[in-house]
Amino acid sequence: MRSDHVRLFQTLPHACGYYPGRTAQNLVIDPAAPQLDRLYGAALDHGFRRAGGHLYFPHCPSCHACTPCRIDVANFKPDRSQRRCLKRNDDLIVRECMAGYNSERHALYSRYLRTRHPGGGMDEAEASDFRRFLTAPWSPTVFLELHKGDRLLAVAVTDVCITGISAVYTFYDPDEQDRSLGTFAILQQIELAKRRGIPWVYLGFWIEGHPKMDYKRRFKPLQVRTAEGWVALRQG
């Protein structure tokens, strides 16, 4: 992906979603570009992430905490905790489904947001919010659904490019937190990548020491993107 082929825009400063009191800015690939579907794989390799129909990269003048990260699929081995997670959820059915809105998914999404983000402006998501945030007309998205019998317990929004899978967003039944469904969803995305011969699972941004983001270092081997390119994350 070369900058002379793609227009980049910089957002205005806005509240940081990770650190209270900080402001953030993003670089965004022109959302009107007609070739976003073809650019997506290269954008992932450059550290960009999808939110709705936008491909963005954090570009904050005074902070560089957000670090793109990806799992090396061929060399990944689940650790003891992840093996326990797999065993704990071996009663679930995993279905690879077409992406899109339906009332069952929306009800689960709304319950999840009300529990995880109360009062944050996202907790009363309407159907249009669901579609706008989780899907895009050009994105190669599938929904990995996790079912217990007839109950939908979780949906992992998953973009599948030739060279990489992007773990876009996962929402799950808030009454099932003991199952560690977020971890289980990533393990299923890794399995999907293995089945399709895809080398990387992109987890978005890792923030060292952040209580909501540092879990990503547990998916070893993990690579992070630096000014020199992708390198293995040193595990302390």
Secondary structure, DSSP 4 states (H G I P E B T S, - for coil): --TTTS-EEEPPPEE-SSSTT-EE-EEEE-TT-TTHHHHHHHHHHTT-EEETTEEEEE-BTTB---EEEEEEGGG----HHHHHHHHHTTT-EEEEEE----HHHHHHHHHHHHHHSTTSS-TT--HHHHHHHH--TTS-EEEEEEEETTEEEEEEEEEE-SS-EEEEEEEE-GGGGGG-HHHHHHHHHHHHHHHHT--EEEEEEE-TT-TTTGGGGGSSSEEEEETTEEEEPPP-
